[in-house]
Amino acid sequence: MTRVFDTEYLAALIKTKRGNRGLREIAQEIGGVSPSTLSRIENGKVPDMDTFLRICTWLQVSSEEFIKETDDQQQNEISTTDRIEGYLRADRELTPEMADALAKLMKSAYRAATEGKLGPE
């Protein structure tokens, strides 16, 4: 198993919470982060630790949320559920709470389906 930092998930959460507000406004709200740094993070760049922790506080999520375990051979592959979760979190029509609830529901249903617990009756 390998641990990887999920930059796509971080970017999706920032974009979702930011909504239609500008990077300058969000940078001021977070504090200690520049608009250009936020832009780079939204484009998949890895932030420095201080910036990352400030963003986690702003997002109100644990830093552990962004550390994923994967098989070495699957490290570059994105799972179906992770891809769907990313789309949900990037959807500006959904609140972060609704995106989280839908992602959990989808993952639970997907897991049940792939384990054979859902099927024709």
N, C-alpha and C positions, 0 to 999 in steps of 0.2 A: 504494500500500500504506500502511496505517496500523498502528501498533503499539498494542495495547491491553493493559491489565493484567487478567489473568483471575482475578477475585475468587472466582468459583465454584469454580475448581480449587483455589485456596488454601484456601477453606473446607472443601472435600471432603477434602483431605489432612490438615488439622488434625483434623477429625472422625474420620477413619479412624485416625490415630495415637492420638488421645485415647481412642478406644474408649468404655468405660463409666466411665472416670475423670472426676472432677469438674473444673470449670474452675479452681477454687482450686488444686488439686494440680498441674495443668498449668502454671498461671501461675507457681507457685513453681519448678517444674522448669525452665521457660524462663528465668526471672529477668528482672526489670525490666519485666514486663508484668502488667497487672491482669486479674482474671477478667472484669470488665465489658468490657475492650478485646477480649479473646478472644471473648466472646459477640458483640460487634458485628462482628468479622471473620468469625465463623462465619455471620453473617446477611448477608454480602455487602458490608460496609463496607470501604473502603480504609484500611489501617493507615498510620501515619507510617513514614518510612524506617527509623528505628532499630528500631522494633517489627518491621517486616517482615524486616529482616536477622537479628534474634534468632530469629524463627520459622523462617526458612530454615535457620539453623544447627541448631535443634532438630529440624527435619524431615530434615536432612541432604540438602538439595537446593540446587541453584544458584538464585540469584534470577532468572536468565534463564529458568528453567522456566515462569515465570508471565507472560512477555511473549509475546504472540501477534501474528503479522502477519495482517492481514485486508484485503480490499478495502474501500474506503470504503463501498460500497453494502451489503456483507455484515456490517458492523461490529456491527449489532444482532441478527444471526441466529446461532444456535448450530448448528454442523454435527452431523450424525448421529453421527459418531465422537466428537466432543467431548461430546455428550450421554451417550453410552454410557460413555465414560471417566469422566465425573462420577459416574454411578451406580455404577460399579465401585469407585471410590475412596471413595464414601460408604457402601458396604456394610460393615457392622461384622463380618461373618463372614469377610471377607478381610483378610489382613495387607497392609500397604502394598506389600510386595514382590510378593505374589501379584496384587494389583490392578494394579500396574505391568506385570507380565508379561502378564496377560490383556489389558490395554489395548494393549500393543505387538502382541500376536498378533492382536487384533481389527482394529487399524488396518492391519496388513500384509495380512490377508485381505480387508478392505474395499477397499484400494487395488488389489489384484490383481483383485478382482471388477469394480471400476469401470473398470479399464483393459483388460478383456476377456481377462485371462490365466487366469481361472477360467471354466469353462463346461461345458456338456454335452460328453461325449466320444463 
